[in-house]
Amino acid sequence: MLNGMTTVSTREDSAEPAEIAGQAARPTGPRRRLALAALITRFGSGLYLTIAALFFTRTLGFGAMRVGVVLTVAGLAGVLASLPAGRAADRYGIKRVSAVLLCGQTAATAVLAFCTAFWAFAVVMCVTTALDRAAGAVRQAMYAQAFEPETRVADRAYVRAVTNAAIGLGAAAAALALQADSRVVYQAVIVVDAVSYLGVVALLPGVVLREPSRAGGGAGVASRPSERVRVSRRYQAVAALNAVLMIQFALTEVGLPLWLLDDTRAPRVLVSGLLIVNTALVVVLQVRAARGVHGIASAARALRVGGVVLGVSCVVTACAKGLSPVAATVVLLGAGVLLTVGEVLTQAGGWALSYDLADERAVGAYQGVFNAGVAAGAMVGPVVVTQTALRHGLAGWVVLGAVFAGAGMLSGVVVDGD
């Protein structure tokens, strides 16, 4: 047992997978309410993400390079914000802190729509990203306390499926704004995104949270909210390895599109097709993938398998270079499917470990650490992908694939090394 480790068994939970899946499939108050919250905010996110780059670079004229620098700095702000947000949730209450952060997101996002000076854009973008990541950490703590332990991974998967569907709907609706191509319309879209956070604030009072379990307190867990929590080394190691796996999202957003456009003969329209395939498959597969994760051992297995599948997807992607347009299309679609399978497996495994290895009396602090890792992976992902796969071709893709496979395998070693 590592120093500061809470006592957690690595055996499977006693409930049968079919029983757990059945429980998760039955409508429950928390799941319905939190899924509705995800639907509201992520529809707004889909609107925003579709028009943001165009609005900031072309409409406001800030330039892609400067916007990229701001987004990187903002990503760092998001990493740093996750830790204190989680601790604040433990001390002041999950729903209270969540409401404050959501109101802050409303204000900051609305201001972002009307920034005309670059320095103002940079400051507000850092604030909005910090609030977004902080709210994410608190939201994960809320999931841990709102969902029953036996079904929370499946419930979390359901919420993520709704999330992806909502983002897709928002992106589709944003096509109207792109067609209008007007500053006023873009500003209206961002304001709609801002207002969506208030919709979630209205839902929070109806979310019922369980009392934290008194079991598994162990060393490092504060007995009073004012005491500083020491998150176990094993949990920190799992969070770090999960952060490496989170680089996968840069493949979907940066790696596959740029590789397709610059290094293959596949049709350009496939860039959109790959995103559609990814979104649709996550909606279909995420809940199914979560049904196989019902304990610490199965969660570690999901990370191992998911990491290897991500690694294979990298190698398959590299093989598209030099092929005919039809062959390259088939290969890239196959890589996209593999990437999505790896995604849903690593997500399910990561959620389970983030919940089951944490002490529920300090769930905010633990989720703050885990989500800081998620934010770090998102921040460095584009740089890692461009400097490996896109810069060095086949060799870079193989190295990147080995990193994913290695992180997945190591996560199992860390979890088993109690």
PERAWO-V844516 format. One record per helix or strand. SS is the DSSP state (2 for helix, 1 for strand). FROM is the first residue (numbers start at 1). LEN is the number of residues. If there is no record, write none. Layout:
{{SS	FROM	LEN} {SS	FROM	LEN}}
//
This chain:
{{1	12	1} {2	17	9} {2	29	31} {2	64	29} {2	94	19} {2	118	29} {2	152	29} {2	183	22} {2	233	13} {2	248	16} {2	270	22} {1	295	1} {2	296	23} {2	325	32} {2	360	33} {2	394	23}}
//
